[in-house]
Structures are given as structure tokens and as C-alpha cells.
Amino acid sequence: MKFALVNNERCEPTPKTRGICPVCNGVVIAKCGKLKAHHWAHESKQDCRNDRWETEGEWHRNWKNKFPIECQEKIILANEVKNIADVQTNKGLVIEFQHSHMDSEEQRARENAYKNMIWVVDGTRLKYDFPRFKKNVRDNSRLFLEIRKNVKLFSVDFCDEVFPKNWINCSVPVVFDFLGLEDEEKADVFQKYLYLLLPKQKSNDFSAFMLYLPRTMFIPLINNEWELFYPKLVSSIIDIQKAKKESIPQPVVYFPKRRFRRRF
């Protein structure tokens, strides 16, 4: 973990320091070595939802550090259980960054606990996820709505062929980052964007909607506009779909004339 309580104040680790875990109230020790990022670790082995910092890699930490320190590792009480969120913005939106594999039960548990949240997923964890995305997204997506310059909404058919399958049925938006730790200036053009997959309208649908936007726009969008932008986006999708459905003319059915044999 990145923060512990020292004299009842939230502090980052410093050498030879002990603190208290804000979730389980267990004793934690500052780990300030040269190989791993400085972090707090529980003095004794125990099951604590806050003991995740030791397994967080550079990608995870880089994303968290894009937000103010006071927004990182926020404790949220849900169903009388303390949950530690990677980030919670000043407007209440939770952002969870996920690199490692996560089973569907834990995934649903976090979504149910936070509700108002977004996943940001490292799309480079598995070797073939990005090549698969790049190959299939062109054939399976169509422009649906242009939100603003460089921000476009696409409808995606057969989204299980485009995105990692364990993320396509989430009840909250999922942002895919296919850049990982690569240098953005040397990256593929597809990696220079983030791809936000909206929750499917029906769980058994094969299609969904995907918003792609430049990386530089993501943090301002999350911090300043999301609580207005997202409901308006969903509402626009519903309105456009309804208008298209109502404008489709009913098919005309032609009944061929019956032919009768002439009797002689």
C-alpha cells in the first residue's frame, strides 16, 4: 500500500517507520528498498483488502499518480465492509486500474461496492490482445456519433472478437490502454488513443458501443465533465437508436396472384 496512518495522519513510507493500516488497523512497516517502489507492508501475514501495493507494477503506479495524492487509495464503506479504491475523484467517481488477471466474482464485487466507477485495464498484459484488437476493430466497428473533435463513438459488432472476453460484460465502463509502458512517440497510432467500452444494453448482446479519445483528454474528462458527459452520452445513444428505428419504413409484402388452370 502507498499510504498508512502515522500519528493518525495519512503518510507515505519513509525508512524505519511503522504505521497502521487504515483498513484492518494492523501494524505495517515501511519498505524502502532500491528494487521495488517504496510501500507499506503488513508486519504479519493477514488477509487485508489494502495489501495490494506490493503487487502493483509501474503501469499501475503511473496511472494512479496522474491524480492528486488526496484522491489516491480512498477508503469506501460498502455493506459494512471497508474497500480501498485506487482513485476516487473529488466528485465521487471511483477509478480502478487493473493489470493482473481478475476473476469475475471479484470484478462484480468491486462494481457492486463502488457502483459509480470506471475500470482502466492494461491491454498489454497478454501478448495477443492488442494485435487481436487492431485486426478486428476495423472490420467490426462503425462510426455512430461524433462527440467533438477527435472524440468519436463507434458501434462494435461481435465485441468479444475485439476486446478481452473477461471484460465485455462489465456493468460499468471499461477503458483499455494498449500502450502499456511503451514510449507514446514511438507507438502505433492505435496505441495513442484510449478505448472506452460502454456496458452492453443487454447481457446477451454481441454488440456494444466504444468511445475512443486521445489520452490527453481522459483526465480532464474524468475530473471535470464525467458526471454530466456520461449520462448525456447514454441518453444520446438511446435517442438516436429510437429515431432510427422509427424512421425505418415498414416492409411492403407483395402477394403474388394465384394462377388457375383454365378448364376445358
C-alpha positions as CSV (number, residue, x, y, z in Angstrom):
1,M,0.0,0.0,0.0
2,K,1.1,3.6,-0.6
3,F,-0.5,5.2,2.5
4,A,-0.7,4.3,6.1
5,L,-1.6,6.1,9.3
6,V,1.3,7.5,11.3
7,N,0.2,9.5,14.3
8,N,-3.3,9.5,12.8
9,E,-2.1,11.2,9.6
10,R,-2.0,9.6,6.2
11,C,1.7,9.2,5.2
12,E,3.8,7.6,2.5
13,P,6.5,5.2,3.7
14,T,9.8,6.6,4.9
15,P,12.8,4.4,6.1
16,K,12.5,2.7,9.5
17,T,8.9,3.8,10.1
18,R,5.9,1.9,11.3
19,G,2.2,2.8,10.8
20,I,-1.3,1.5,11.0
21,C,-3.3,0.0,8.1
22,P,-6.4,2.2,7.6
23,V,-8.5,-0.8,6.6
24,C,-7.7,-3.6,9.1
25,N,-5.9,-1.5,11.7
26,G,-2.9,-3.9,11.6
27,V,0.7,-2.8,12.1
28,V,2.5,-2.0,8.8
29,I,6.2,-1.5,8.2
30,A,7.8,0.9,5.7
31,K,9.6,-1.0,2.9
32,C,12.1,1.4,1.3
33,G,14.4,-0.7,-0.8
34,K,16.2,0.1,-4.0
35,L,14.5,-2.5,-6.3
36,K,10.8,-2.1,-5.5
37,A,8.8,1.1,-5.2
38,H,8.6,2.3,-1.6
39,H,5.5,0.8,0.1
40,W,3.9,-0.3,3.4
41,A,3.6,-4.0,4.1
42,H,1.8,-5.7,7.0
43,E,4.0,-6.8,9.8
44,S,2.3,-10.2,10.0
45,K,0.7,-12.1,7.2
46,Q,-3.1,-11.5,7.1
47,D,-5.9,-11.1,4.7
48,C,-6.4,-7.4,4.1
49,R,-8.0,-5.8,1.1
50,N,-5.5,-2.9,1.4
51,D,-2.4,-5.1,1.0
52,R,-2.1,-4.7,-2.8
53,W,0.7,-2.1,-3.3
54,E,3.4,-4.8,-3.2
55,T,2.0,-6.4,-6.3
56,E,1.4,-3.1,-8.2
57,G,3.7,-2.6,-11.1
58,E,5.0,0.5,-12.8
59,W,2.0,0.8,-15.1
60,H,-0.4,0.7,-12.2
61,R,1.5,3.3,-10.2
62,N,1.9,5.6,-13.2
63,W,-1.8,5.8,-13.7
64,K,-2.6,6.4,-10.0
65,N,0.0,9.2,-9.9
66,K,-1.8,11.1,-12.6
67,F,-4.3,12.0,-9.9
68,P,-3.8,14.2,-6.8
69,I,-2.4,12.3,-3.7
70,E,-5.6,13.1,-1.8
71,C,-7.6,11.2,-4.3
72,Q,-5.5,8.0,-4.2
73,E,-6.3,4.9,-2.1
74,K,-9.5,6.2,-0.8
75,I,-11.4,4.1,1.7
76,I,-15.1,3.5,0.8
77,L,-17.5,1.7,3.1
78,A,-20.0,-0.6,1.3
79,N,-22.2,-3.2,3.1
80,E,-20.2,-2.5,6.3
81,V,-17.0,-3.6,4.6
82,K,-14.1,-1.2,4.1
83,N,-12.9,-1.2,0.4
84,I,-9.8,0.6,-0.8
85,A,-10.3,2.3,-4.2
86,D,-7.2,3.1,-6.3
87,V,-8.7,6.6,-7.0
88,Q,-11.8,8.4,-6.1
89,T,-12.2,11.9,-7.6
90,N,-13.5,14.9,-5.8
91,K,-16.8,14.3,-7.5
92,G,-17.1,10.7,-6.2
93,L,-16.1,8.7,-9.3
94,V,-14.0,5.6,-8.5
95,I,-11.3,4.5,-10.9
96,E,-9.7,1.1,-10.6
97,F,-6.6,0.3,-12.5
98,Q,-6.1,-3.4,-13.4
99,H,-3.1,-5.1,-14.9
100,S,-3.2,-8.6,-13.4
101,H,-5.9,-11.2,-14.1
102,M,-9.1,-10.8,-12.0
103,D,-11.8,-13.4,-11.5
104,S,-15.3,-12.5,-12.4
105,E,-16.5,-12.7,-8.8
106,E,-14.0,-10.1,-7.5
107,Q,-14.8,-8.0,-10.5
108,R,-18.5,-8.0,-9.8
109,A,-17.9,-7.4,-6.1
110,R,-16.0,-4.2,-6.7
111,E,-18.6,-2.9,-9.2
112,N,-21.4,-3.6,-6.7
113,A,-19.4,-1.9,-3.9
114,Y,-18.4,1.2,-5.8
115,K,-21.3,1.5,-8.4
116,N,-20.1,4.9,-9.7
117,M,-16.8,3.7,-11.2
118,I,-14.7,3.0,-14.3
119,W,-12.1,0.3,-14.9
120,V,-8.8,1.1,-16.6
121,V,-7.3,-2.1,-18.0
122,D,-3.8,-2.7,-19.2
123,G,-4.3,-4.1,-22.7
124,T,-0.7,-5.2,-23.0
125,R,-0.8,-7.9,-20.3
126,L,-1.5,-10.7,-22.7
127,K,0.7,-10.9,-25.8
128,Y,-2.1,-11.2,-28.4
129,D,-4.8,-8.8,-27.0
130,F,-3.6,-5.7,-28.9
131,P,-2.9,-7.4,-32.3
132,R,-6.3,-9.0,-32.0
133,F,-7.9,-5.7,-31.2
134,K,-6.1,-3.9,-34.1
135,K,-7.0,-6.6,-36.6
136,N,-10.7,-6.9,-35.7
137,V,-11.8,-3.4,-34.7
138,R,-11.7,-2.0,-38.3
139,D,-14.0,-4.7,-39.6
140,N,-16.4,-4.8,-36.6
141,S,-16.9,-1.1,-35.8
142,R,-18.9,1.7,-37.5
143,L,-19.0,5.4,-36.7
144,F,-22.2,6.1,-34.7
145,L,-21.7,9.6,-33.4
146,E,-19.0,12.3,-33.4
147,I,-19.0,13.8,-30.0
148,R,-16.4,16.5,-30.6
149,K,-13.1,16.8,-32.5
150,N,-11.1,13.6,-32.1
151,V,-13.7,12.0,-29.8
152,K,-15.9,9.6,-31.6
153,L,-18.4,6.9,-30.7
154,F,-18.4,3.7,-32.6
155,S,-20.8,0.8,-32.5
156,V,-18.9,-2.5,-32.3
157,D,-20.3,-5.8,-33.6
158,F,-19.0,-9.1,-32.1
159,C,-17.2,-7.2,-29.4
160,D,-15.9,-10.5,-28.0
161,E,-13.7,-10.7,-31.1
162,V,-12.3,-7.2,-30.4
163,F,-11.9,-6.9,-26.6
164,P,-10.7,-9.3,-24.0
165,K,-13.7,-11.5,-23.2
166,N,-13.5,-11.3,-19.4
167,W,-14.2,-7.5,-19.6
168,I,-17.0,-7.2,-22.1
169,N,-19.9,-7.9,-19.7
170,C,-19.0,-5.4,-17.0
171,S,-21.8,-3.3,-15.6
172,V,-19.6,-0.1,-15.7
173,P,-17.4,1.5,-18.4
174,V,-14.1,-0.1,-19.1
175,V,-11.1,1.8,-20.6
176,F,-8.5,-0.2,-22.5
177,D,-4.9,1.1,-22.5
178,F,-2.9,-0.7,-25.2
179,L,0.2,1.5,-24.8
180,G,1.4,-0.1,-21.5
181,L,4.9,1.2,-20.7
182,E,5.9,2.0,-24.3
183,D,7.0,5.4,-25.4
184,E,4.0,7.1,-26.9
185,E,6.0,8.9,-29.5
186,K,7.2,5.6,-30.9
187,A,3.9,3.8,-30.5
188,D,1.5,2.5,-33.1
189,V,-1.3,5.1,-33.9
190,F,-3.9,2.8,-32.3
191,Q,-1.9,2.9,-29.0
192,K,-2.1,6.7,-28.9
193,Y,-5.8,6.5,-28.0
194,L,-7.8,5.1,-25.2
195,Y,-10.8,2.9,-25.9
196,L,-13.8,3.2,-23.6
197,L,-16.2,0.3,-23.8
198,L,-19.7,1.1,-22.6
199,P,-21.7,-1.5,-20.7
200,K,-23.8,-3.6,-23.1
201,Q,-27.5,-2.8,-23.2
202,K,-28.4,-6.5,-22.8
203,S,-26.1,-9.1,-21.4
204,N,-26.7,-11.5,-24.3
205,D,-25.9,-8.8,-27.0
206,F,-23.0,-9.4,-29.3
207,S,-22.6,-5.6,-29.9
208,A,-21.7,-2.7,-27.8
209,F,-20.6,1.0,-28.1
210,M,-17.0,2.1,-27.9
211,L,-15.7,5.7,-27.3
212,Y,-12.2,6.5,-28.5
213,L,-10.5,9.6,-27.3
214,P,-6.9,11.0,-27.1
215,R,-5.0,10.3,-23.9
216,T,-4.6,14.0,-23.1
217,M,-8.4,14.3,-22.9
218,F,-9.1,11.5,-20.5
219,I,-8.0,13.0,-17.1
220,P,-9.8,16.4,-17.8
221,L,-12.9,14.5,-18.9
222,I,-12.9,12.4,-15.7
223,N,-12.2,15.2,-13.4
224,N,-14.4,17.9,-14.8
225,E,-17.1,16.6,-17.1
226,W,-17.9,12.9,-16.4
227,E,-20.9,13.3,-14.2
228,L,-22.6,15.3,-17.0
229,F,-20.9,13.8,-20.0
230,Y,-21.7,10.1,-19.4
231,P,-25.5,10.3,-18.7
232,K,-25.8,12.6,-21.8
233,L,-23.8,10.1,-23.9
234,V,-26.0,7.2,-22.9
235,S,-29.2,9.3,-23.4
236,S,-28.0,10.3,-26.9
237,I,-27.4,6.6,-27.9
238,I,-30.9,5.7,-26.8
239,D,-32.5,8.7,-28.6
240,I,-30.6,8.0,-31.9
241,Q,-31.4,4.3,-31.8
242,K,-35.1,5.1,-31.2
243,A,-35.2,7.7,-34.0
244,K,-33.5,5.2,-36.5
245,K,-36.0,2.5,-35.5
246,E,-39.0,4.8,-36.0
247,S,-37.7,6.1,-39.3
248,I,-37.4,2.7,-40.9
249,P,-40.3,2.1,-43.2
250,Q,-42.4,-1.0,-42.7
251,P,-41.6,-3.6,-45.3
252,V,-44.2,-4.0,-48.1
253,V,-45.3,-7.5,-48.6
254,Y,-46.4,-8.5,-52.1
255,F,-48.7,-11.4,-52.5
256,P,-48.3,-13.0,-56.0
257,K,-51.5,-13.5,-57.9
258,R,-52.7,-17.1,-57.9
259,R,-52.8,-18.8,-61.2
260,F,-55.6,-21.1,-62.0
261,R,-55.5,-23.6,-64.7
262,R,-58.1,-23.0,-67.3
263,R,-60.5,-25.8,-67.6
264,F,-61.6,-27.0,-71.0
